[in-house]
Amino acid sequence: MTQPPDFDAAGYVRQAGRRTRMNQREFAAARAVSASTVSRTEAGRTPITLASDRSPLGKRQVAPRRAPGHRSVNTRSALGEHPVASQTSARLTSRTVYAIEMTEPGGPDVLRWTEVPDPRPAAGEVLLDVTATALNRADLQQRQGRYPPPPGASEILGLECSGTVRQLGAGVTGWRIGDEVCALLAGGGYAEQVVVPAGQLMPVPRGLDLYAAAALPEVACTVWSNVVMTAGLHEGDVLLVHGGGSGIGTHAIQVATALGATVAVTAGSAAKLERCRSLGADILIDYTQQDFVDEVRAATDGHGADVVLDNMGAKYLARNVDVLAPDGHLVVIGLQGGRTAELDLATLLSKRASVTATGLRGRPVTGESSKAAVVAAVVANVWPMVADGRVRPIVHTELPVTEAARAHTLLDSADVVGKIVLRVR
Ligand SMILES: NC(=O)c1ccc[n+]([C@@H]2O[C@H](COP(=O)([O-])OP(=O)(O)OC[C@H]3O[C@@H](n4cnc5c(N)ncnc54)[C@H](OP(=O)(O)O)[C@@H]3O)[C@@H](O)[C@H]2O)c1
């Protein structure tokens, strides 16, 4: 007789004292075995709850699934499109959870909409029904195997989402089932459901729908934590933002403009620079033709930039230090131009300048410098700017989450200004 494997609802298998996450195929097979032998399950094991057990109607539901994210009537069946999912569909019900998973590290075609272990909220966490998620450059790097999730985080892509509170873990206060929210995630957003620490939930800013709200958590938390909490940008300061047309850049321009700063941006085309100008940027620099040190100095009477928000890392380090004003602050948040470079300490010393590099995803969940602290600051300071229209989500396009591969190709194309939103429902 085949015994059900010793696995839990989160898709971890326990063998010889080790806890290892199953891949999608192992998980589907284990569920099938467990379903057929559930009445013979040994005491002490935790068989997974099949979707039929959770049906509010108390009976098995086998309605065909519709591909998510389509708001039109003519939707395509996700199961029909993806052979891995269809293999398991006969044994599963409409209450199973689907997500974009990677078959292996690689190009966009490794992304598959497929069944995954359903997430369960632990103490202090909240389970969301995801309405939409949004792409970040980090997703492309994770897909390529170059940016693994931090320990304990979901391996599913997705650093932000919007949705509805479905279940509260023990001890969660301040949120109710049915609340519409958006959230900063350490992973897991490309899915129908995700668990998130309660401190990383945010109300949907007034005036936005859930699709627009999905485009804000990562950019708002990154920009506020770096430009204001770390670098201390003030009214009247000069901010230089590299990659002004990026998701981060388009948000940084608006926040800094709302704070009364002068904003300089770099971008790779006149069209992107024009979009940056329309969002409030004052100094426009085409990095393919102009030197940003010369341009910022010329436009600021030699003062330079009080704060630089940098996505390039090594490639721009020397020039970023050069362009800093006295007491200036360079914040490196991306390494698109490499990670290792020489730093001229004499230049820093003479300007009393500082260089900081920060990551949002790896911050602790709570406490000092945590994601919860950043989220609270964003809700207090940025959400009012969104509510009164000074800051808007800049969404290049919306696609169904089943087209995540197309979205990844698009973000890599340099044609995108702002964010790409993936509709999950
Ligand atoms: N540390 C953190 O916590 C954190 C959090 C979020 C994001 N980030 C980083 O912030 C950056 C932006 O993220 P995103 O998701 O908004 O990315 P994105 O939308 O994919 O944008 C990437 C940008 O890089 C720009 N770029 C490429 N080469 C450039 C160059 N030589 N000089 C200046 N800009 C150049 C591109 O502009 P053109 O098309 O005009 O070339 C593009 O706008 C990424 O590096 C990301 O890793 C860091």
The ligand as a MOL file (V3000), in Angstrom:
LIG
                    3D

  0  0  0     0  0            999 V3000
M  V30 BEGIN CTAB
M  V30 COUNTS 48 52 0 0 0
M  V30 BEGIN ATOM
M  V30 1 N 17.4630 48.2480 -2.5200 0
M  V30 2 C 16.1480 48.1740 -2.5360 0
M  V30 3 O 15.5080 47.9860 -1.5040 0
M  V30 4 C 15.4300 48.3120 -3.8380 0
M  V30 5 C 14.0260 48.2520 -3.8800 0
M  V30 6 C 13.3980 48.4280 -5.1270 0
M  V30 7 C 14.1700 48.6610 -6.2480 0
M  V30 8 N 15.5260 48.6780 -6.1620 0 CHG=1
M  V30 9 C 16.3740 48.9270 -7.3380 0
M  V30 10 O 15.9700 50.1560 -7.9020 0
M  V30 11 C 16.1810 50.1050 -9.3150 0
M  V30 12 C 14.8770 50.4440 -10.0160 0
M  V30 13 O 13.9500 49.3970 -9.7490 0
M  V30 14 P 12.6170 49.2630 -10.6310 0
M  V30 15 O 11.9420 48.0030 -10.2280 0
M  V30 16 O 11.9040 50.5450 -10.5830 0 CHG=-1
M  V30 17 O 13.3080 49.0420 -12.0620 0
M  V30 18 P 12.8090 49.2140 -13.5580 0
M  V30 19 O 11.4600 49.8440 -13.5840 0
M  V30 20 O 13.0300 47.9170 -14.2100 0
M  V30 21 O 13.8490 50.2840 -14.1340 0
M  V30 22 C 15.1980 50.0440 -14.3340 0
M  V30 23 C 15.7640 51.3550 -14.8540 0
M  V30 24 O 17.1700 51.2900 -15.0010 0
M  V30 25 C 17.4810 52.3380 -15.8950 0
M  V30 26 N 18.8360 52.2840 -16.3980 0
M  V30 27 C 19.4300 51.3330 -17.1530 0
M  V30 28 N 20.6960 51.6970 -17.4370 0
M  V30 29 C 20.8930 52.9140 -16.8490 0
M  V30 30 C 22.0010 53.7980 -16.7760 0
M  V30 31 N 23.1840 53.5210 -17.3570 0
M  V30 32 N 21.8570 54.9670 -16.0950 0
M  V30 33 C 20.6920 55.2560 -15.4820 0
M  V30 34 N 19.6120 54.4610 -15.5160 0
M  V30 35 C 19.7280 53.2980 -16.1950 0
M  V30 36 C 16.4660 52.1730 -16.9890 0
M  V30 37 O 16.2990 53.4050 -17.6090 0
M  V30 38 P 16.4360 53.6130 -19.2070 0
M  V30 39 O 15.4280 52.6890 -19.8510 0
M  V30 40 O 16.1130 55.0520 -19.3660 0
M  V30 41 O 17.8270 53.2270 -19.5550 0
M  V30 42 C 15.2090 51.7660 -16.2050 0
M  V30 43 O 14.3330 52.8670 -16.0310 0
M  V30 44 C 16.6770 48.7120 -9.6380 0
M  V30 45 O 18.0750 48.7430 -9.7210 0
M  V30 46 C 16.2380 47.8950 -8.4370 0
M  V30 47 O 17.0360 46.7680 -8.2240 0
M  V30 48 C 16.1590 48.5090 -4.9770 0
M  V30 END ATOM
M  V30 BEGIN BOND
M  V30 1 1 1 2
M  V30 2 2 2 3
M  V30 3 1 2 4
M  V30 4 1 4 5
M  V30 5 2 4 48
M  V30 6 2 5 6
M  V30 7 1 6 7
M  V30 8 2 7 8
M  V30 9 1 8 9
M  V30 10 1 8 48
M  V30 11 1 9 10
M  V30 12 1 9 46
M  V30 13 1 10 11
M  V30 14 1 11 12
M  V30 15 1 11 44
M  V30 16 1 12 13
M  V30 17 1 13 14
M  V30 18 2 14 15
M  V30 19 1 14 16
M  V30 20 1 14 17
M  V30 21 1 17 18
M  V30 22 2 18 19
M  V30 23 1 18 20
M  V30 24 1 18 21
M  V30 25 1 21 22
M  V30 26 1 22 23
M  V30 27 1 23 24
M  V30 28 1 23 42
M  V30 29 1 24 25
M  V30 30 1 25 26
M  V30 31 1 25 36
M  V30 32 1 26 27
M  V30 33 1 26 35
M  V30 34 2 27 28
M  V30 35 1 28 29
M  V30 36 1 29 30
M  V30 37 2 29 35
M  V30 38 1 30 31
M  V30 39 2 30 32
M  V30 40 1 32 33
M  V30 41 2 33 34
M  V30 42 1 34 35
M  V30 43 1 36 37
M  V30 44 1 36 42
M  V30 45 1 37 38
M  V30 46 2 38 39
M  V30 47 1 38 40
M  V30 48 1 38 41
M  V30 49 1 42 43
M  V30 50 1 44 45
M  V30 51 1 44 46
M  V30 52 1 46 47
M  V30 END BOND
M  V30 END CTAB
M  END
